[in-house]
Amino acid sequence: MANPFPEDIIFGILSRLPVKSLARFRCVCKSWFKYINDPYLHTIHVKEPTPIFFQLYVKKLTPIGFQLSPVNVWGYIKISFLHGTTSLRKKPVLELDFMGRFFDCLLVGSCNGLILVCNEQDPRDSEGIHRGVFRFALINPLSKERCHLPPIPTKMTGLIDFRSPYYWASGFGFDDSTNTLKTVFFANLNLEAYVPCTMVHSSGSSSWREVAQNPAYPIKGGGVFAHGRLYWLAESFTLVWFDVKREEFGLIDPPKPKGDRWFDCNELDDLNGQLGFSYYGPFGIKTWILKQHKEWVLHRCFDISPILPPPYEEYDLEILGCWNNDGDILLMGYIYQTERLFVYTLKSGDLREVDCGDASGGWIRMYQSSSLSLLPTSA
């Protein structure tokens, strides 16, 4: 039977429904499944940021003297949604064996309701130098789907020297011109000189491919995706960006606050899909947002002294992202060896503490959930 409503009305209705409802409604019939999985719905759907707790733990350890042998550590990850306003409660939604033995595990980033996780394994060469093996997985915590990406070619990872702090970087973003997710992996193949190599994987592909251009400076960690570009902090205290559509690198300088008593937080922030950069100093925190890929606009200068007296550089403050669609900001501070969470309300200027319970052994990140299945295969 023909649908009695035009498609634009159907998409308009679905775009206003909560993500959890969309995840259930996918199972009603084939036509609903088609509409809810359409990438267009993702572009118009009203999303609400959700804090998630990403925890890495082990179930098998073999002690060797006073150390643990990495080759005998079996890695698991647990993902929980955090909910509440003044006291966050953990609601586990996903627990899975993360592809076997591990050396380190990183939550690289999130995009389109998916998170990218990297498992760094630990083979060593004949000289005892760590030459890592990287395995990536895309995970939709809401639908509990996951998709393993093909392994990075060994001809690349076998040359990485992990003694350098800028030995590798990664990130992923959405190319709206082709409706594909692209994962980027960068490595510096030489400790003494800059020998870069960048590879890209597109969703639906069975292999990685090397791109012709590389960043002008070494980069590290997980990139922040905003408006079609991935951003990293570079070794030279500049920002490197990668256009996921054109697959080109470029540079942009960070904002520069007036005065000499401001310290950068050494982090890039995802503020509801916009790139943020923050400094802290004697009067609190200043946060900028990048507009039109080139102009830094001061977003907020907020005072946190009512709860946290200066000097702030001793607290190791970190902006985790926007707490809600109103733009309120979630911060974490490592204060006297204790993790504490705070929410800064933009309209009132109030700063309040949020009890997160025991957050040891994991990371809290802001995540915009989606019921859309952009994974080529499901778990």
ZINOR-V240615 format. One record per residue. N is the residue number from 1. SS is DSSP state (hx for helix, st for strand, lp for the rest). PHI is phi as a letter, one per 20 degrees, with the letter a starting at -180 (none if undefined). PSI is psi in whole degrees, -180 to 180 (* if undefined). Layout:
n = <N:N>
ss = <SS:SS>
phi = <PHI:PHI>
psi = <PSI:PSI>
This chain:
n = <1:2:3:4:5:6:7:8:9:10:11:12:13:14:15:16:17:18:19:20:21:22:23:24:25:26:27:28:29:30:31:32:33:34:35:36:37:38:39:40:41:42:43:44:45:46:47:48:49:50:51:52:53:54:55:56:57:58:59:60:61:62:63:64:65:66:67:68:69:70:71:72:73:74:75:76:77:78:79:80:81:82:83:84:85:86:87:88:89:90:91:92:93:94:95:96:97:98:99:100:101:102:103:104:105:106:107:108:109:110:111:112:113:114:115:116:117:118:119:120:121:122:123:124:125:126:127:128:129:130:131:132:133:134:135:136:137:138:139:140:141:142:143:144:145:146:147:148:149:150:151:152:153:154:155:156:157:158:159:160:161:162:163:164:165:166:167:168:169:170:171:172:173:174:175:176:177:178:179:180:181:182:183:184:185:186:187:188:189:190:191:192:193:194:195:196:197:198:199:200:201:202:203:204:205:206:207:208:209:210:211:212:213:214:215:216:217:218:219:220:221:222:223:224:225:226:227:228:229:230:231:232:233:234:235:236:237:238:239:240:241:242:243:244:245:246:247:248:249:250:251:252:253:254:255:256:257:258:259:260:261:262:263:264:265:266:267:268:269:270:271:272:273:274:275:276:277:278:279:280:281:282:283:284:285:286:287:288:289:290:291:292:293:294:295:296:297:298:299:300:301:302:303:304:305:306:307:308:309:310:311:312:313:314:315:316:317:318:319:320:321:322:323:324:325:326:327:328:329:330:331:332:333:334:335:336:337:338:339:340:341:342:343:344:345:346:347:348:349:350:351:352:353:354:355:356:357:358:359:360:361:362:363:364:365:366:367:368:369:370:371:372:373:374:375:376:377:378:379>
ss = <lp:lp:lp:lp:lp:lp:hx:hx:hx:hx:hx:hx:hx:hx:lp:lp:lp:lp:hx:hx:hx:hx:hx:hx:hx:lp:lp:lp:lp:hx:hx:hx:hx:hx:hx:hx:hx:lp:hx:hx:hx:hx:hx:hx:lp:lp:lp:lp:st:st:st:st:st:st:st:st:st:st:lp:lp:lp:lp:st:st:lp:lp:st:st:lp:hx:hx:hx:lp:st:st:st:st:st:st:st:st:st:st:lp:lp:lp:st:lp:st:st:st:st:st:st:st:st:st:st:st:st:st:lp:lp:st:st:st:st:st:st:st:st:lp:lp:st:st:st:st:st:st:st:st:lp:lp:st:lp:lp:lp:lp:lp:st:lp:lp:st:st:st:st:st:st:st:st:lp:lp:lp:lp:st:st:st:st:lp:lp:lp:lp:lp:hx:hx:hx:hx:lp:lp:lp:lp:lp:lp:lp:lp:lp:lp:st:st:st:st:st:st:st:st:lp:lp:lp:lp:st:st:st:st:st:st:st:st:st:lp:lp:lp:lp:lp:lp:lp:st:st:st:st:st:st:st:lp:lp:lp:lp:lp:lp:st:st:lp:lp:lp:lp:lp:lp:lp:lp:st:lp:st:st:lp:st:st:st:lp:lp:st:st:st:st:st:st:lp:lp:lp:lp:st:st:st:st:st:lp:lp:lp:lp:st:st:st:st:st:lp:lp:lp:lp:lp:lp:lp:lp:lp:st:st:st:st:st:st:st:st:st:st:lp:lp:st:st:st:st:st:st:st:st:lp:lp:st:st:st:st:st:st:st:st:lp:lp:lp:st:st:st:st:st:st:st:st:lp:lp:lp:lp:lp:lp:lp:lp:lp:hx:hx:hx:lp:lp:lp:st:st:st:st:st:lp:lp:lp:lp:lp:lp:st:st:st:st:st:st:st:lp:lp:st:st:st:st:st:st:st:lp:lp:lp:lp:lp:lp:st:st:st:st:st:lp:lp:lp:lp:lp:lp:st:st:st:st:st:st:st:lp:lp:lp:lp:lp:lp:lp:lp:lp:lp:lp>
phi = <none:f:f:f:d:f:f:f:f:f:f:f:f:f:f:d:e:f:f:f:f:f:f:f:f:g:e:f:a:f:f:f:g:f:f:f:e:f:g:f:f:f:f:d:f:f:d:d:f:c:f:c:d:d:c:d:b:c:c:b:c:c:f:c:m:d:c:d:f:g:f:d:d:d:e:c:c:c:d:c:e:d:c:p:d:d:c:e:d:e:c:f:d:b:c:b:f:e:l:n:f:b:d:b:c:c:e:f:r:c:a:l:m:d:d:d:d:d:d:d:e:c:f:c:e:f:e:n:e:f:d:f:d:d:c:d:b:e:c:d:f:f:e:m:e:b:b:e:e:g:f:f:g:f:f:e:f:f:d:f:d:e:f:e:f:d:e:b:b:b:r:b:b:d:e:f:f:c:l:c:e:c:d:d:c:d:b:e:e:b:f:e:c:e:c:e:b:c:c:c:d:d:g:n:e:d:b:e:c:e:e:f:e:c:f:f:c:f:c:b:m:e:e:d:e:b:l:n:c:e:c:c:e:d:f:e:l:c:d:d:d:c:e:f:e:e:l:c:e:b:c:b:f:f:f:c:f:f:n:d:d:d:d:f:f:l:b:e:d:e:d:l:n:d:e:d:b:c:c:c:a:f:d:p:c:d:c:d:c:e:d:l:m:b:d:e:d:f:e:a:c:c:e:d:f:g:d:c:f:f:e:f:f:e:e:l:f:b:e:e:q:e:f:b:f:f:n:g:d:e:c:c:c:e:d:l:m:c:e:c:d:c:d:d:e:f:f:e:m:e:c:c:e:d:e:d:m:e:d:f:m:b:c:d:c:e:b:d:f:b:e:f:e:e:e:f:c:d:f>
psi = <138:148:129:-11:143:155:-36:-32:-41:-47:-36:-39:-48:-32:-17:-2:150:152:-40:-35:-41:-38:-37:-41:-17:-26:0:-51:172:-38:-39:-40:-42:-47:-44:-28:-3:127:-25:-38:-37:-35:-24:-8:137:115:145:125:143:129:136:153:117:118:133:130:172:154:-4:117:141:107:136:101:-123:14:168:133:119:-30:-12:20:121:120:139:152:148:133:128:140:138:133:154:169:-42:-20:112:130:140:132:96:133:-19:134:127:154:118:74:34:-150:151:159:-43:156:139:132:102:-44:-176:151:135:37:5:154:147:125:137:130:116:111:173:55:149:150:-174:-20:4:11:133:118:100:158:125:135:132:150:137:134:134:103:-30:-48:-10:25:151:153:123:129:156:151:148:136:133:-25:-21:-54:-27:-11:-6:131:113:7:-16:134:-20:47:-26:160:160:172:166:151:176:126:102:-11:-24:2:46:150:136:129:132:135:125:143:144:119:8:130:-33:-24:168:105:85:156:131:133:152:138:130:140:137:-12:154:8:165:155:143:138:155:-34:149:159:150:-24:156:146:167:160:-166:136:156:128:128:124:48:3:149:142:139:155:134:169:-28:18:48:174:134:132:155:120:114:-21:-52:-16:51:147:156:178:149:141:148:166:155:108:154:142:168:16:22:140:131:148:-3:31:146:144:139:105:85:49:3:150:127:153:134:152:151:150:-158:-15:12:-137:136:131:130:156:138:123:140:30:3:-17:124:126:129:118:-46:141:110:147:122:9:-26:-29:-39:108:150:164:131:-20:-14:-8:-12:58:147:128:122:-21:-171:135:-29:-177:-11:-9:6:146:134:126:152:138:135:90:116:48:23:134:128:141:142:148:125:121:121:-43:-44:-20:13:147:124:150:145:128:119:8:-145:107:17:150:17:-175:142:128:152:142:136:106:156:144:-4:136:98:7:138:-29:162:161:*>
